[in-house]
Amino acid sequence: EAPEERPSRKRLPMGPTIADAFKVMLADKKIMLVGTVQSLFEGAMYVFVFNWVPTLAAASGGFGAFAPVQGLLFSCLMAAISIGGELYNYAFGAAPVEGIGVAIYAAASVCMALLGMCSCSDCGPFAFLVQFGACLGFEVCVGAFQPCIATHRSKYVPDAQQSTVNNLFRLPLNIFVAAGTMLSDHLRPHQIFVVCAAAHALAALDGAEW
């Protein structure tokens, strides 16, 4: 008997490669701006995540006084993210997304600058309130940033290249986060927050290029 023929395997078409995505980014300045803004904002955001607890603990008199309220403060920060998302929904119907983005990045820079200022100078009895208020303000910015940058990606990054281009965006983001966490071992908190404020300010300047 003749051997049974195996069904031929159909070769599936390959998706866009990293090289294709890189060419798309180089060909369109706006895609590069989306990637730069995302890397700067999210990189500083993740560095903030590693530093807000020791900063607020120091402002409240140490970890012994801070520990009983840490969960409550964390819940407030998460609620602030939700508020930021709702504020973006209202703003989206009244202003262009590019202008909303610049406002978000600038506000985040101010919040980081406040954290840095109170970390290196004596804000008196209001130090904790100022720093926690800055943290809340920043988390509102984070909540508004997520749908804002998603709108930018859908508007400027081609659908066929979305996943590959987004992976390219993560390379500078991860470098920023790794550098920021390593610097936390060598720099004082106010210096870390100044770096974060500068990153958000650069994101605002890049966003203004649209």
N, C-alpha and C positions, 0 to 999 in steps of 0.2 A: 504494500500500500504506500502511496505517496505521502510523505510527511505533511502534516497540516501546516498551512501557511499562517505565520503569525501576522496579526493585523498590524499594518504599518502605523507607527506613532507619528502623529502630526506635530510638527514643531510649532509651538506657540510663538506668536510675535513678541519680540523683546520690548519691554517698556523703555522709557527714557533713561539713559545712563547718567552717571555723575558728570561725565564730560559734556553731555547734551545740556544738562541743567546749568553747568558753569558757563557755557556759551550763551544761554538765554539770559543769565544774570549780567554778563558783560555787555550784552547788546542793548539792555534796557536799564537806564539809570534808576528808574523808579523801583525796579525789583531789588536793586542793590540797596536802595534806601530802606525798603521794607526789612531786608535782612539785617542791616546795620541797626536800625531802631529796635528791632526785636531783640537782638543780641545785647545791646547796651541796657535796655530796660530790664529784661529778664535776668541778665547777669547780675546787675546791681540788686535786683529783687532777691535772688537766692543768697547773695552775700548778706543782705539784711536779715534773712531768716536765721542765719547763724549768729547774729549779733544782738538781736532785740532783747533776748532774755537776760544776758549778763548786763546790758545797759540799763534796763528797767530795774533789775535787782540792785545794782549799785545806787540808783537814784532813790530807791525805797528803803535803803538802810541795810542791804545785804540779803543773801538768799534765804536766811531764816525768816525775815519779814515778808519776803516776796513769795515764797513757796505756797502759803495758804490761799493766795489770790491768783496764782498763775493760771489756773484753769479758767477762772472767770474772765481774766484779761484776754486770754486766747480766744474765748468765745466772742468777746467784743470785737476782736480783730476780724474774726470770720464773718460776723454780722456786717462789719464795715465793707467787706468785699462784696457782699450781696447788695448793699446800698449803692456801691459804685456801679454795679451792673445795671441797676434800675435807673440811676442818674444818666448813664450812657443812653439808655433807651429813650429817655426824654430829650436829651441833647441831639440825638441822631435825627430827630424829626425837625430840628430847628437850625442846624448848622452843618456844614460839610464835614465829612469824617476827617479830612486832613487837618482842619482847624481844631476839631475836638482832640485829635491826637496831640497836637502841639500843647494845648492847654493841660492835658493829662501829664505829659512829660515835664512841663515846667512846674506844675504843682508838686509832682513827686520830688523834683530837685529841691524845692523850698522845704519840703518835709525832711529830707535827708540833711539839709543844711541846718535846720533847727536841732535835729538830733546831735549833729556834730558840735554845734555851738554850746549846747547845754552839757555835752560830755567833756568839754575842755575848759569851761568857765563856770563860775558859781551862779546858778540861776536861783539860788536861795530856796525858800520853802516851796516854791512852785516848780522846782526842777522835774519832779516826777510827773506833774500834771502837763507840763510843756512837752516832755518827751513822749508820754503816752498819747497825748493829743496828736503829736507828729506821727506816731505809729499808726493811729487811727486814720489820719488823713492820708498817709501813704497807702494803707490797705484799701481805702476808697478808690485811690488812683489805680491800684492793681485790679480791682473789680471792674473798673471802666476800661482798663487797658486790654483785657482779654477779648471782649467782643470787638473792640476798636481795631486791634491788630489783625483779628480774623477777617474783619471787613476789608482791611487793606490788602490782605493776601488774596482774598477772592476777587478783588477789583483789579489788582495789578499782576498777579502771578497766573500764567496760563493754567487751565485745569489739567492738561495733560502732564504738566511738570510740577504740580503742586507738591506731591509727596517727596520727590527727589530734591527739589529746591529747598523745601523745609528741612530736610536732613542736612543740606549744606549750611543752612542758617545755624544749625546746632553746633557746628564746629567752633566758630568764634565764641558762641555762648558758653560752651563747656570750658574753653580756655579761660574765659573771664572768671567763671565760677571757681575753677581750680586755683587760679592766681589769687583771687580774693580770699579764699579760705586759707591759703598758705600765708598770705600777708597778715591775716588775723593773729598769727602767732608772733609777728614781729612789730606790728603797728598798734598804736593805742586806738581805742574805739572811735574817738573823734576824727582821727585820720582816715579810718575805714569809711566813716560816713561822708567825709569830704570827697573821697574817691567815688562813692555812690552818687553823691549830688552832682559831681562833674559828669558822670556817665549819663545821668538823666538830662542834664543841661545839653550835652552833645546830642542826645536823642531829639531834644526839642529843636535844636539848630538843624539837624538833618530833616526833621519833619517839616520845617519851614521851607525846605527846598522844593516841596511839591507845589 
